Amino acid sequence: MSRRLLATVAAAALTAGLAACGEGESGTVTTPPPSIDTGQDDGASDAGGEEPSDAGGADDAGSGDGSAEAAPDIPAPDPADFPGMDEQTPEGAEQAFKYFWAVAMSGYQGADAAELSRMSDPNCGNCTELLSEIDDLQEKEDVWSRVDISDVALGSEEGTGGYDVIVDYVFILPAHEEPGAGDQDGASVEESEFATSGGLVWDGGSWKVVDFSAGPRESDSQ
């Protein structure tokens, strides 16, 4: 199943996803979105705070052989750009979840994504699948073309049903190239808004992602 199709499935779960989890159930588990990113522009954020360092401008679209153009060395996001993520506060959870996605998106572009393992609860199946997909892309050198995301909204609410905090994070994913799977052609992915929700717990002095849902958010006109 392609990442683009996975995103559609994930989007459908956003309405009830983590809200259902908050009632003490295991909740809807969705797979990682098809398109997302690493660095971040100076977009708006409900929680304030500094933004991650700019990962650079977008490169040209991928090569004509159906795979995304190999990205240059991309540094992993700097935790210092996410102030308070090591604090046991709602704002800390917000910054931690934002950092989680920054690491994931840089991983899709070829950067080290090992921090995802540290930030993931052992029972987070989506986290395991996300990291596995990134590892697979990097092993095949089929990474995305270079992109930078920009914030749209970041907020949180008190968690229930095993979560300490539930964080909602929405960002703009610019147009980019994604590699094809196997003998399939790659694809040019249009710019979109991505909405993510995560259930986090404070464990061992840091925030852990227990579960998340993610997918493209439909515009009001649709």
C-alpha positions as CSV (number, residue, x, y, z in Angstrom):
1,M,0.0,0.0,0.0
2,S,1.4,3.4,-1.0
3,R,2.1,6.1,1.5
4,R,-0.4,8.3,-0.3
5,L,-3.1,5.8,0.3
6,L,-2.1,5.4,3.9
7,A,-2.5,9.1,4.4
8,T,-6.1,8.9,3.2
9,V,-6.8,6.1,5.6
10,A,-5.1,8.1,8.4
11,A,-7.1,11.2,7.6
12,A,-10.4,9.4,8.0
13,A,-9.4,8.4,11.5
14,L,-8.6,11.9,12.7
15,T,-12.1,12.7,13.6
16,A,-12.5,10.0,16.2
17,G,-8.9,8.7,16.5
18,L,-7.3,9.8,19.7
19,A,-10.6,11.1,21.2
20,A,-11.8,7.5,21.2
21,C,-8.5,6.5,22.8
22,G,-9.1,8.9,25.6
23,E,-12.1,6.9,26.8
24,G,-9.8,4.1,28.1
25,E,-9.9,2.0,24.9
26,S,-6.9,1.2,22.8
27,G,-8.4,3.5,20.1
28,T,-7.9,3.7,16.4
29,V,-4.4,3.1,15.2
30,T,-3.4,4.7,12.0
31,T,-0.4,4.6,9.9
32,P,2.0,7.4,9.3
33,P,1.1,10.1,6.7
34,P,2.5,9.8,3.2
35,S,4.0,13.2,3.0
36,I,5.6,15.2,5.7
37,D,8.8,17.0,6.5
38,T,11.7,18.1,8.6
39,G,12.8,21.6,9.0
40,Q,10.4,24.4,9.7
41,D,9.7,27.9,8.6
42,D,8.6,30.7,10.8
43,G,4.9,29.6,10.6
44,A,2.3,30.4,13.3
45,S,2.2,28.2,16.4
46,D,-0.5,28.3,19.1
47,A,2.1,27.3,21.7
48,G,4.6,30.0,20.8
49,G,8.3,29.3,21.3
50,E,11.1,29.1,18.9
51,E,10.8,27.3,15.6
52,P,13.1,24.5,14.4
53,S,16.1,25.7,12.4
54,D,15.5,26.1,8.7
55,A,16.5,22.9,6.8
56,G,16.9,24.8,3.6
57,G,14.9,25.4,0.4
58,A,13.3,22.8,-1.7
59,D,15.5,21.2,-4.3
60,D,14.4,20.6,-7.8
61,A,11.9,17.8,-8.5
62,G,13.1,14.2,-8.6
63,S,14.8,12.6,-11.6
64,G,12.8,11.3,-14.5
65,D,13.3,7.6,-13.7
66,G,10.4,7.7,-11.2
67,S,12.4,8.1,-8.0
68,A,13.0,11.1,-5.9
69,E,16.3,12.8,-6.4
70,A,18.8,11.8,-3.7
71,A,19.0,14.6,-1.1
72,P,22.2,16.0,0.2
73,D,23.3,15.4,3.8
74,I,20.5,16.8,6.0
75,P,21.2,17.3,9.7
76,A,18.8,16.0,12.2
77,P,16.7,18.7,14.0
78,D,18.3,20.4,17.0
79,P,16.5,19.8,20.2
80,A,17.5,23.3,21.3
81,D,15.1,24.7,18.7
82,F,12.2,23.1,20.6
83,P,12.4,24.9,24.0
84,G,10.8,23.3,27.0
85,M,10.4,19.8,25.4
86,D,12.1,18.3,28.4
87,E,9.7,19.9,30.8
88,Q,6.7,18.1,32.3
89,T,4.2,20.8,31.1
90,P,1.5,20.9,28.4
91,E,3.8,23.3,26.5
92,G,6.6,20.8,26.9
93,A,4.5,18.0,25.4
94,E,3.6,20.2,22.5
95,Q,7.2,21.0,21.7
96,A,8.2,17.3,22.1
97,F,5.5,16.2,19.6
98,K,6.5,18.9,17.2
99,Y,10.1,17.7,17.5
100,F,8.9,14.1,17.0
101,W,7.5,15.1,13.6
102,A,10.5,17.2,12.7
103,V,12.8,14.2,13.2
104,A,10.4,12.0,11.2
105,M,10.3,14.4,8.3
106,S,14.1,14.9,8.2
107,G,14.3,11.1,8.2
108,Y,12.2,10.9,5.1
109,Q,14.8,13.2,3.5
110,G,17.8,11.1,4.6
111,A,18.7,12.5,8.1
112,D,19.3,10.4,11.2
113,A,15.9,9.5,12.7
114,A,17.1,7.4,15.7
115,E,15.5,9.9,18.1
116,L,12.2,8.5,17.1
117,S,13.0,5.3,18.9
118,R,13.9,7.1,22.1
119,M,10.7,9.2,22.0
120,S,8.4,6.3,21.2
121,D,6.6,4.2,23.8
122,P,7.3,0.5,23.4
123,N,3.6,-0.1,22.7
124,C,3.4,2.5,20.0
125,G,2.8,0.4,16.9
126,N,2.5,3.5,14.6
127,C,5.8,4.7,15.8
128,T,7.4,1.4,15.0
129,E,5.9,1.4,11.5
130,L,6.9,5.0,10.9
131,L,10.6,4.3,11.8
132,S,10.5,1.1,9.8
133,E,9.3,3.0,6.7
134,I,12.0,5.6,7.1
135,D,14.7,3.0,7.6
136,D,13.5,1.2,4.5
137,L,13.6,4.4,2.3
138,Q,17.1,5.3,3.6
139,E,18.4,1.8,3.0
140,K,17.2,1.9,-0.6
141,E,18.4,5.6,-0.9
142,D,14.8,6.4,-2.1
143,V,14.4,9.5,0.1
144,W,12.1,12.4,-0.6
145,S,13.2,15.6,-2.4
146,R,14.1,18.4,0.0
147,V,11.2,20.2,1.7
148,D,10.6,22.5,4.7
149,I,7.3,22.5,6.6
150,S,5.7,25.5,8.2
151,D,3.5,25.5,11.3
152,V,-0.3,26.2,11.1
153,A,-1.4,25.3,14.7
154,L,-0.1,23.7,17.8
155,G,-2.1,23.0,20.9
156,S,-2.9,20.4,23.6
157,E,-5.5,19.3,26.1
158,E,-5.4,17.1,29.2
159,G,-5.3,13.5,28.4
160,T,-7.4,10.6,29.7
161,G,-7.4,6.8,29.2
162,G,-3.7,6.4,29.8
163,Y,-2.5,9.6,28.1
164,D,-1.1,12.5,30.1
165,V,-1.5,15.0,27.3
166,I,-3.1,14.9,23.8
167,V,-1.3,17.2,21.3
168,D,-2.7,18.5,18.0
169,Y,-0.2,19.7,15.5
170,V,-1.0,21.0,12.0
171,F,1.5,22.0,9.4
172,I,2.0,22.8,5.7
173,L,3.8,20.2,3.7
174,P,5.1,21.8,0.5
175,A,5.0,20.1,-2.9
176,H,7.8,17.5,-3.2
177,E,8.8,14.3,-4.9
178,E,8.4,10.9,-3.4
179,P,10.0,7.7,-4.8
180,G,7.9,4.9,-6.2
181,A,7.6,1.5,-4.5
182,G,9.3,-1.3,-6.4
183,D,8.9,-0.8,-10.2
184,Q,6.3,1.9,-9.7
185,D,7.0,5.4,-10.8
186,G,7.6,8.1,-8.3
187,A,5.1,10.8,-7.7
188,S,4.9,14.6,-7.4
189,V,3.0,15.3,-4.3
190,E,1.1,18.6,-4.1
191,E,1.3,21.0,-1.2
192,S,-1.2,20.1,1.6
193,E,-2.0,20.8,5.2
194,F,-1.3,17.8,7.5
195,A,-3.1,17.4,10.8
196,T,-1.5,15.2,13.5
197,S,-2.7,14.2,16.9
198,G,-0.7,12.4,19.5
199,G,-1.2,10.8,22.9
200,L,1.8,11.4,25.1
201,V,3.0,10.3,28.5
202,W,5.7,11.6,30.8
203,D,8.1,8.7,31.4
204,G,11.6,8.6,32.8
205,G,12.1,12.3,32.6
206,S,10.9,12.8,29.0
207,W,7.8,12.8,26.8
208,K,7.0,9.5,25.0
209,V,4.5,9.2,22.1
210,V,2.1,6.3,22.9
211,D,0.0,6.6,19.7
212,F,-0.7,9.1,16.9
213,S,-2.9,9.7,13.9
214,A,-2.0,11.8,10.9
215,G,-3.3,12.7,7.5
216,P,-4.1,15.5,5.1
217,R,-6.7,17.9,6.3
218,E,-9.5,18.8,3.9
219,S,-10.1,22.4,3.2
220,D,-13.3,24.1,4.3
221,S,-14.3,24.4,0.7
222,Q,-14.4,20.7,0.3
